[in-house]
Amino acid sequence: MSTKIGFIGLGQMGKWMAINLVKAGFDITVFDLNQAAVEELVEAGAKQAANPAALAQDNEWVLLSLPNTAIVEAVIFGQDGLASTAQPGLIVCDCGTTSYLPTLDLAERLAKQGVVLVDAPVSGMEARAKSGELTIMYGGSPEVFEALTPAFNAMGNKVLNMGEVGSGQLTKLVNQLLFNISCAAIAEILPMAAKLGLDPEKVTQVVTTGTGRSFAAEFFAPLALEGVFDQGYPLKHAYKDMISAAEISANKQIPLPMTAAATTTYQMALAEGHGDLGKGAMFKVFERLLGVEFRKGR
């Protein structure tokens, strides 16, 4: 394939996304502050760029897989950022989780340079990034979607055009909020079950097969039984979804009472120092409050 793609962000998800693009035959040049991650991609067949500005000069598309909105803005508009050398016609595709309202602002600012920003956040944990089975939610013009589809197909097995720019991030947010709320709910309810004398293992069997089941319960309840709370996306990074929801609620006058309640649980876990753990660490908040542990063999 002749298309030259720059890729910025070789973290837990981005590394595998970039590797799958290399495997699919794309001409990939990467940048990341983590030199070890860059070297791994170079060994896989990618090239290395000195900074984002160099990527903007030498590639037709630049894909971003970055952890938050502030870093995306810095990579685009900061020192040696993409915007410093970007020429009209460059396509920047944000595959990370950037807040919805700032995405619209970034697209407007880049459009003044003739640069197209589209969003294509992904859903799926590291295993699905590695296997190329991510769900990809696109926001932008149909023409750019058609151009980028071969790259999307190398990274995911469900690719959906959700509409105009920002629609991908908004769809990802909807999905993440439902998941985040479910995580907060099981962290609150399952320790209560243990406090009142129910067997945690049997309760887990019910909530992972009955009408109360959810992906959150299926993933985190068995881990809680083992006392394992470091799996999945770090809590401190997941919290950005709650911030984004609060921004939308305030700016668009949309009441989100369930989301606000779940946000409090995230804040409690963060205040107790669990930010580097996964979302399952919210169990620890209610276990401490109730003086009980939701564990196997209890």
Long-range contacts (C-beta under 8 A, 24 or more apart in sequence): 1-25, 1-26, 1-27, 1-150, 2-27, 3-27, 3-60, 3-61, 3-150, 3-151, 4-29, 4-58, 4-59, 4-60, 4-61, 5-29, 5-59, 5-60, 5-61, 5-62, 5-63, 5-151, 6-30, 6-31, 6-49, 6-52, 6-55, 6-56, 6-58, 6-59, 6-61, 6-62, 6-63, 7-31, 7-41, 7-46, 7-62, 7-63, 7-65, 8-32, 8-52, 8-55, 8-62, 8-63, 8-64, 8-65, 8-66, 8-75, 9-64, 9-65, 9-66, 9-67, 9-96, 10-34, 10-37, 10-38, 10-40, 10-41, 10-65, 11-37, 11-65, 11-67, 12-126, 12-129, 13-65, 13-122, 13-126, 13-129, 13-134, 14-65, 14-66, 14-95, 14-96, 15-40, 15-41, 15-129, 16-126, 16-129, 16-130, 16-132, 17-63, 17-65, 17-95, 17-122, 17-129, 17-134, 17-155, 18-46, 18-65, 19-44, 20-132, 20-154, 20-155, 21-63, 21-151, 21-154, 21-155, 22-46, 23-154, 24-150, 24-151, 24-153, 24-154, 26-151, 26-154, 29-55, 29-58, 29-59, 31-55, 51-80, 52-76, 52-80, 52-81, 52-82, 53-80, 53-81, 53-82, 53-84, 53-85, 54-85, 55-82, 56-82, 56-83, 56-84, 56-85, 56-86, 56-87, 56-90, 57-85, 57-87, 59-90, 60-89, 60-90, 60-91, 61-90, 61-91, 61-92, 61-93, 61-148, 61-151, 62-90, 62-91, 62-92, 62-93, 63-93, 63-95, 63-151, 64-92, 64-93, 64-94, 64-95, 64-96, 65-95, 65-96, 66-94, 66-96, 66-98, 67-96, 67-97, 67-237, 68-96, 68-97, 68-98, 68-237, 68-240, 69-98, 69-99, 69-102, 69-240, 72-96, 72-98, 72-102, 72-106, 73-102, 73-106, 76-106, 76-110, 77-109, 82-115, 83-109, 83-110, 83-113, 83-115, 86-110, 86-113, 86-115, 87-114, 87-115, 88-113, 88-114, 88-115, 89-114, 89-115, 89-116, 90-115, 90-116, 91-115, 91-116, 91-118, 91-144, 91-147, 91-148, 92-116, 92-117, 92-118, 93-117, 93-118, 93-119, 93-120, 93-148, 94-118, 94-119, 94-120, 94-121, 94-169, 95-120, 95-121, 95-122, 95-136, 95-155, 96-121, 97-121, 97-169, 97-172, 97-173, 97-176, 97-240, 97-241, 98-169, 99-169, 99-240, 99-243, 99-244, 99-247, 100-166, 100-169, 100-170, 100-173, 100-244, 100-247, 100-248, 101-244, 101-247, 101-248, 101-251, 103-139, 103-165, 103-166, 103-169, 104-165, 104-166, 107-165, 107-166, 116-140, 116-141, 116-144, 117-165, 118-144, 118-145, 118-148, 118-165, 118-168, 119-165, 119-166, 119-167, 119-168, 119-169, 120-148, 120-152, 120-168, 121-168, 121-169, 121-171, 121-172, 122-155, 122-156, 122-172, 123-172, 123-175, 123-176, 124-156, 125-232, 125-233, 129-155, 132-156, 132-157, 133-157, 134-158, 135-159, 135-160, 136-160, 136-168, 137-162, 137-167, 137-168, 137-169, 137-171, 137-172, 138-162, 138-167, 138-168, 139-163, 139-164, 139-165, 139-166, 139-167, 139-168, 139-169, 139-170, 139-171, 140-164, 140-165, 140-168, 141-165, 173-241, 173-244, 173-245, 173-248, 176-238, 176-241, 177-241, 177-242, 177-245, 177-259, 179-215, 179-216, 180-238, 180-241, 180-242, 180-262, 180-266, 180-279, 181-258, 181-259, 181-262, 182-214, 182-215, 182-216, 182-217, 183-216, 183-220, 183-279, 183-280, 183-282, 184-261, 184-262, 184-265, 184-266, 184-282, 185-216, 185-262, 186-214, 186-216, 186-217, 186-220, 186-221, 186-283, 187-220, 187-265, 187-279, 187-280, 187-282, 187-283, 187-285, 187-286, 188-265, 188-282, 188-286, 190-221, 190-224, 190-283, 190-294, 191-283, 191-286, 191-287, 191-289, 191-290, 191-292, 191-293, 191-294, 192-286, 192-290, 193-294, 194-290, 194-292, 194-293, 194-294, 194-295, 194-298, 195-290, 195-291, 195-292, 199-298, 200-224, 200-225, 200-294, 200-295, 200-296, 200-298, 201-225, 201-296, 201-297, 216-279, 219-280, 220-278, 220-279, 220-280, 220-283, 221-294, 223-280, 224-280, 224-283, 224-294, 224-295, 225-294, 225-295, 225-296, 226-295, 226-296, 227-293, 227-295, 228-280, 229-274, 229-277, 229-278, 229-280, 229-281, 229-283, 229-284, 230-276, 230-277, 230-278, 230-281, 231-278, 231-280, 232-278, 232-279, 232-280, 233-278, 233-279, 234-275, 234-276, 234-277, 234-278, 235-266, 235-269, 235-270, 235-274, 235-275, 235-276, 235-277, 235-278, 235-279, 235-281, 235-282, 236-270, 236-275, 236-276, 238-266, 238-279, 239-266, 239-267, 239-270, 239-275, 242-266
